Amino acid sequence: MTTVDPFEPRVALASLSGASDAAWARRAADHAGCAFLGGIALDRDTRAAARALVARDREEFLPHDPVAFVDRELAALDGVPLRAGVNVRSATLDPVRAVARVCRDRDAILEVNAHCRQDEMCAAGAGEALLRDPDRLCEQVAAASGEGATVSAKVRAEVPGVDLPDLARRIEAAGGEVIHVDAMDSEAVVADVVDACDLFVIANNGVRDRATVEEYLNHGADAVSVGRPSDDPAVLARVRRAADAWFAGGRTGQNRRNVEREEGADA
């Protein structure tokens, strides 16, 4: 069983590179229980990739000192009633460990980005490249977990050759406690991930209203996350109302697991 304390409400804000900072999280705190800042490029190669992305008009965070930047942004959320997280992109382990220590001390979640599909970031060995190299992904999860941080992995469905349920089991074995699943157009993959592991499962992609919230929660997700509309109070209010109503009815992501295990024991 996951040891993560569920945040309330069960709505997270997914990181948007170059936009998701402490001020962004603070503005949405009335509607969300968790906010993932970032993504933050940490090492030489991922920072070079981020500069290349900026050169073609994408937003990126490029502070002089990424670790100090993370510490300042998390400090700016002291007293804000939500669980903070930081989405990081790195091809090497030492910067992940350094940010994990900051997250540990700030009671924040360190989220390893195995999700970004921009060519420059993948060529640097981060983002979606980690999905295709689960050994390296799990090394990063284990490195962050070893520093005492609560660790999430942000992953993406519909990547050829990637078995997300199997990957979830490996992330869990490496010390991860949360998996943040961008389901793309394969919403039912959330149920497959839920059935495969005891990680806290956050479902992402297209979360806008009651119907989309209930679809993911019916698949067993423990929470949902909002991406691009995370700066739209009307969308966030709808999503929070739907999530609150669901869990107020006594339904939880864990119920799916528990019922299926009881059925298996009785078979």
Sequence and secondary structure as in RCSB ss.txt:
>XXXX:A:sequence
MTTVDPFEPRVALASLSGASDAAWARRAADHAGCAFLGGIALDRDTRAAARALVARDREEFLPHDPVAFVDRELA
ALDGVPLRAGVNVRSATLDPVRAVARVCRDRDAILEVNAHCRQDEMCAAGAGEALLRDPDRLCEQVAAASGEGAT
VSAKVRAEVPGVDLPDLARRIEAAGGEVIHVDAMDSEAVVADVVDACDLFVIANNGVRDRATVEEYLNHGADAVS
VGRPSDDPAVLARVRRAADAWFAGGRTGQNRRNVEREEGADA
>XXXX:A:secstr
       SSSEEE   TTTBSHHHHHHTTTT SEEEEEEEE SHHHHHHHHHHHHTT   B  SSHHHHHHHHHH
TTTT SSEEEEEEE SSHHHHHHHHHHHHHHT EEEEE     HHHHHTT THHHHT HHHHHHHHHHHHHTT E
EEEEEES  TT  HHHHHHHHHHTT  EEEEE TT TTHHHHHHHH  SEEEEESS  SHHHHHHHHHTT SEEE
E GGGG HHHHHHHHHHHHHHHHTT  HHHHHHHHHHHHHH 
